[in-house]
Amino acid sequence: MILDIHVYKSDDGFTAEIPSLKGCEKWNHSEDELLVEIVDLAKYYLKLTDETKIKIDKSSVRNNLSVYKMIFDKP
C-alpha cells in the first residue's frame, strides 16, 4: 500500500498531512521529527503493528510543499 504524505514548510515549522486519512495531521519545528510523528499517527489510524515495515521516500518538492510516499504491506 502507498500513501502520500504532504509536508508544508512555514515560518515557524512544518505541518504534515495524509490526505487519504481524514484528520491525520501533525505539526513540528523539525521536518525529520514530524515525519516520525505522522508515520506513528498513520500506524494508529490504520491499526498497524510496530513490526510493520514502513519505507518513506521523498517524491517531489515544489515551493513550500514536499511530497513523500509511505510504503508498506497491507495487513
C-alpha positions as CSV (number, residue, x, y, z in Angstrom):
1,M,0.0,0.0,0.0
2,I,1.2,3.5,-0.8
3,L,0.0,6.7,0.9
4,D,1.0,10.3,0.2
5,I,2.4,12.5,3.0
6,H,2.2,16.2,2.3
7,V,4.7,18.3,4.3
8,Y,4.2,22.1,4.2
9,K,7.0,24.4,5.4
10,S,6.0,27.6,7.1
11,D,7.9,30.4,9.0
12,D,7.5,28.6,12.4
13,G,7.9,24.9,11.4
14,F,6.3,22.2,9.4
15,T,2.8,20.7,9.0
16,A,2.2,17.2,7.6
17,E,-1.0,15.6,6.5
18,I,-2.0,12.3,4.9
19,P,-4.9,13.4,2.6
20,S,-6.4,9.9,2.3
21,L,-6.7,9.6,6.1
22,K,-9.2,12.2,7.4
23,G,-7.8,14.2,10.3
24,C,-4.3,12.7,10.1
25,E,-2.3,15.9,10.6
26,K,0.7,16.9,12.7
27,W,3.0,19.9,13.3
28,N,6.6,20.2,14.5
29,H,9.6,22.5,14.3
30,S,11.7,19.7,12.7
31,E,10.8,18.0,9.4
32,D,12.5,14.8,10.5
33,E,10.7,14.6,13.8
34,L,7.5,15.5,12.0
35,L,7.8,12.5,9.6
36,V,8.3,10.1,12.6
37,E,5.2,11.6,14.3
38,I,3.0,11.4,11.2
39,V,4.0,7.8,10.5
40,D,3.2,6.9,14.1
41,L,-0.2,8.6,13.8
42,A,-0.9,6.8,10.4
43,K,0.0,3.5,12.1
44,Y,-2.5,4.2,14.8
45,Y,-5.2,5.2,12.2
46,L,-4.6,2.1,10.2
47,K,-4.2,-0.2,13.2
48,L,-0.7,-1.3,12.1
49,T,1.6,-3.1,14.5
50,D,5.1,-1.9,15.4
51,E,6.5,-4.8,13.4
52,T,5.0,-3.4,10.2
53,K,7.9,-2.3,8.0
54,I,7.4,1.2,6.5
55,K,9.5,2.9,3.9
56,I,9.4,6.7,3.4
57,D,10.6,8.1,0.0
58,K,10.6,11.8,-0.9
59,S,8.9,12.0,-4.3
60,S,8.7,15.7,-5.1
61,V,9.4,19.3,-3.8
62,R,7.5,22.3,-5.0
63,N,7.9,25.7,-3.3
64,N,6.9,25.1,0.3
65,L,5.4,21.6,-0.3
66,S,7.3,18.3,-0.1
67,V,5.5,15.1,-1.0
68,Y,6.6,11.8,0.5
69,K,5.4,8.2,-0.2
70,M,4.7,6.0,2.7
71,I,5.1,2.4,1.5
72,F,4.1,-0.7,3.5
73,D,2.5,-4.1,3.1
74,K,-1.2,-4.0,3.7
75,P,-2.1,-6.3,6.7
